[in-house]
Amino acid sequence: MREVYLDNSATTMVCEQAAHKVMEMMTSNYGNPSSLHSKGFEAQKEMEKARNNIARLLGCEHEEIFFTSGGTESNNTAVFGAAEALKRRGNRIVTTAFEHSSVIEAMQQLEKRGFEVVYLKAGKSGIIDLEELKEAVNSKTILVSIMAVNNETGAMQPIDKLRRIIDKAGSPALLHTDAVQAFGKIPLKPKKYGIDLLSASSHKIHGPKGAGALYIRKGARILPLHFGGEQEKKLRPGTEPLPAICGMGEAVEQLPDMAEEMKYIRELNLRLRNSLADIENVHINSDSEGLPYILNFSVRGIRSETMLHYLAQKGIYVSSGSACAKGKKSHVLSAMGLSPALIDSAVRVSFSRYNTPEDIDILTKEIINANNTLARSE
């Protein structure tokens, strides 16, 4: 049975070069980068190469890149670190109702500590209303955290317009963006857009799990969440997971030309969109202007879990939303105002450079079969 993997927003297959780098760092260049001998220096050199690769991709200085264990830790460090550092200047935080759970749940914890959190809504396209943002940001706002690309629908937020709104309001707020689904796929230069904090993850770009990065603009101050060492300028102490970090750096180095890959992924997305448009009971939830790496749709009457199990039996792997949600009802689709019936039957397909047109045709064939044969819910 041919495997058709279309769950790349959950995780990607590690590319061959990154896998080799991980093995190298575990078996030959295995020194502790903090050790003051040649083995440690060799390891540190590899770690700094990875840092430089990420900095080059983001168009920033290498000292503005801090390694973490992944997107969740990067988001938590940014949100909690900024809130604690700036709490004397205000207590309002502005975010959206459709952020990743690592931001949403962090915000809920901050509310328990007395912070006021404003959750911006989304229209049916999944994009915030900038007028609503203008009303929410004031002189007491200390943090604005808005994701670049939604992990369930691919909706792209107007990240380039946020800094001007914050500054016009006379706000001291730091601007954070969860760029986990955007990193390596679209040109995203934090300095150009006035972003202070930006989160990225390795395993979304064909690197290993266990590594991530947090960009912190030089001059921006956040407080650490952990203590116990000098690593990462004391912001993220503890021995670095060097194999994963260097694997991430190699995955960045192996990224293809963004424009060329975007063109290819857009063709795959359009191929699936056009096929789904001809299938009865299918409703496409992702806006056509979103990032083409993600396509969310519903097959009315067939629960997501039922569809996922059916497709998995055919060797096709998709998801019903964020992997971190573990099957819970999508707060993202709820925030977009979709009906319970559409939410309960939602399927997320996410592409990578390793997918082919044949993958799309195989998926389409099985969606049609499922639509015709599976029992429908009441």
N, C-alpha and C positions, 0 to 999 in steps of 0.2 A: 504493500500500500504506500503510495506517495504521500509524504508529509507536506502539508501546506500550513506554514506558520504565519499567522496574520495577527499576532498579539504583541507587536513590537513596542507599543507604548507601555506595556507591562515590563518587558525586558527584551533585550536583543541577544542574538547569538554572538558570542565573542569572536571577533575577527581573528584570523590565523596569526597575524603579526602580534596582536595584543596577547594572545595566548602564549606565544613563544616568549614574549617579554616577561610575562608572569612567571613562567617556568624558570627562566634565567635568573630572576630575582629571588627565587626560592631555592635554587640548587647551586648556583655558582657565585652570584653577586648578592650574598645573603647577609651582609653585614648590617649592623645597626647604624643608621645615618648620623647618630649622635656620638658614636664611638670615635675616639681621637687616635685612630690608627689607619693604615692604608685601606683596610677592608671597609672601615666606616666611611672614609673619604670617597671611595668608589661608589658606595651606596648613595651617599649624599649627592654626588654628581648626577646620578641617574634620577634622583628625586627632583633636583633642580631643573633637569632637562624637561621632565614632565610638567613642572610648574611653568616653565618658559613656553612650552607648547600651548598650554591653556591660555596664558597671558597673550600670546600672539593672536590666538583665535578671537579673543575678546578685545583686542586692541588696547591693552592696559599694561601697567608695569608688573613685573613678576612678583614684586613684594606685596602687591595687592591681592594675590591669590593665596587662599588658605585651604588646606586639605581637610576634608571631613570623611565620614563613613558613607555619605550618600546625600541624596536630596532632602530626606527628612531631617537629618541632623543640620544640614545647611540652613533649611528653613527655620528650624527651632532656634538655632544660634542667632540668626538674623532677627527674628521676631522678639524673642525674650531679651536678647542682648541689647537691642535698640530701645525697647520699652524701659528696661531698667536704667540704661544710661541717660535717658532723657526725661525721666518721670518728674523731675523737678521743674520742668518747663511746660508740663501739661499732662493730661491723662487721656486724651482722645486718640484713638487709632482708627484708621479707615482701611477697610479691606472689601472683599466681595463675598457674596453668599455661595460662590461656586469655586472657591479655592480648593486646592488639594487638602486632604484631611490633616496633613502635618502643619498646615497653616491654620485651618479652621479650629482644630482642637487646641492649638497653642493659644489662639485668640480666646477661646472659651475659658482657658485657665487664667488668662490675664483679666478677664471680666470678674472672676472670683477674687482677684487681688485688688479690685477697685477701679480698674481701667474701664473707660467707656469705649466700646467697639461699635463702629457703624459698618453694617454689612450692605454694600451696594447690590442692587438687584440687576438682573440681566433681562434683556428683551428676548424675543423668540430667536434672535440670531446668536444669543449668548454673549453679547457685547454690552459693556456698561454704558450708561448714559452720562456723558461728560458734564452735563448740567447738574445731575445728581451729585457727581463728585465735587463740583464747585460749591454746592450747598453744604456738603459734609465737611470739607476742609476749612479749618479756622486757625486762629493764632494759638490755640491750645492743642492742635494736632501734632503729635510727635512722631508718628509713623504712618506711612501709606504703603500697604503691601498688596500688589495686584499682579497676578500671574501673566506671563507673556502669551502662553498658549494653553488652552484648557486641555487637560489630559483625557477627557471623555469625549469631547466634541470637536476639538481642533480650533475652536473659536479664538481668534487673535485679538488681543486687547490693544487699544491705542497707546502703547507704552511711550511713544514719542511725544505725546501731548500732556503727560502727567506732571512733569517737572514745572512747566510754565504755570499750571493751575496751582500747584503747591506754593510756588514763589509769590504769585499774585495775591494769595490769601495771607501773606505775611506769616506763613507757618514755618516753624523750625524743623519740620518733619524730615526724617530720612525716608528715602524712597527705596523700597525693596521689591524685587520681582523674582518670582519663582520661574526660572527659565529652563526647568528640567526638560520640558518637551520641545523647547525652542533651540537649545544649545546644540550647535553643530548642524542645524538644519536651516536656519535663517541667519543673515548677518545681524548680529546684535551687539552693538558697541556701547557699553554702559556709559562711557564718558560722553558720547555723542548725545545720549538721551537724558543725561543728568541722573542716572541711576547710582545710588550709593551702595546698595547691597544686591548681589545677584547669586542665585543658587543654581548649581549644575550637578549632574550625576553621570557616572561612568557607564552604567549598564544600559543606558538608553541610546548609546552611540557605538555599540559593539565593543565596549570595554567590559572588564570584570565587575561583578558586584562587590560592594564593600568599600568603594571609593567615591568621593564627590568633591566638589570645590565650592567655596564661597568667595566671591569677589567682594572686597571691602575697599571703597574709595579711599585713597590716601587723605587723611584728615578727618574721616568719619570715625566716630568712636562708639563702640559697642562693648558691653561687658561680657566676660567669659561665663560659660555655664559649668565648666569643669576646672579642676585645679590639681596640680601635682607634677609639673614639669615645665621645661623651657621650650618644648616643641611648639611650632607654629606661633612663635612670639607669645606663648602662654595663653593664646586664645583657645587652642585645642591641644592640651597637653596629653602626653602618653606616647609611647613608641608608635611611629607611623606604620600603617599597613602597607609597607613598601611594594610588595608584589602588585597589589591592587592599584596603588597610585601610579606606578610605572606602566601598568597595563592601560590605565586611563590615558596617560600621556601618549602612549603608542597609538591608542585608538583615535585620539585627536589628530595625530600625525597622518593617519591613514584615511582620514575623511576625504571623500571626493570633492570635486568642485561643487559648491552649493547650488549654483544656478543650473548646472547640468543635471545634478541629482533631482532637484526640484522639478525640472521638466519631466523627468522619467516618472517620478512618483505621481505627478499630476495626471499623467497619462493612465496610470494604473487606477487612480481614484476615479477619473472620468469613465473609464471602462466599466468599473463596478457601478457607478451612479447610473449610467445608461442602461445597464442590465437590470438593476433593481427597479428602475422606472417602469419596466414592462411586466413586473410581477404583481399580481393582485395582493392586496392586504399589506403591502410594504409602504412604510412612511420614512423618509429620510430626515433625520433630526439635525444633522450637521449642515451649517450654512455653506453655500457654495464658495463663499469668500474666505473660508477658514483655511488653516494649514492642511494641505492635501494628504499629509501623512496619516490623518485620522478621519474615518468615516463612521458615523454613528447612525444606525437605522433601527426601525422596529418592524417586526412581522406581527401584525395585529392578531391577538388571540393565542399566540404561542409564547409562553413564558420564556424569559431569557435562559433560565437554567435548563429547561427542556431542550431549547435550541442548541445550547452549548454542548450538552451531553450527546445530542444527535450528531453534531458536526465532529466532535472529538472521536466518535466511533468510526467516522469516515477519514480520520487522520487530518482533520482541519481544526486549527486552534485559533479561536478568537476569544473575546471576553464580553462581559455584560457591563463593563465600566472599569473603574480604577481597581487594580489588583489589591490595593491596601484596604479597600472596602469589604473584601471577602464576601461579595454577593449581597450586601445590604442595598436597600433602595437608594437610587442615585439622588443625592442632594443637588447635583449639578443640573440634571434634567428637571427636577422640581423647581429650582430657581428660575429656569427658563419658561416655566408655566405649562409644561407638557402634561397631558392627561395621565392619570394613573395607569390606564390601559397601555399607553405608549411607553411609559417608564418601565412597567412590568415586563415588556417584551423587547426592551432595547438590547441591541448587539453593537459592540464596538469592534471595528476592523482597523488595524493599524499596520502600515506598510514599512518596509525597509528596502534598501538597495538590493537585497538578495531575493526579493519577490519577483515574480514573472507574470506576464499576461496569462499564462496557462493556470497559475494559481487562482487568478480571478475567475477564470472560466469554470474551474472545478468548484470553487465556492458557490458561484451562481447556480450551477447545476444542482447542488445539494440544498441550497435555499429553496429552489423550486420544488424539489422532492419533499422537503420538510413541510413546506406550505400546503402541499397536496395530501400529505399522509399523516402528519402528527395531529394528535387530539388537541382541540382548542379549548382554552379555559373559558369559564363562564364570564 
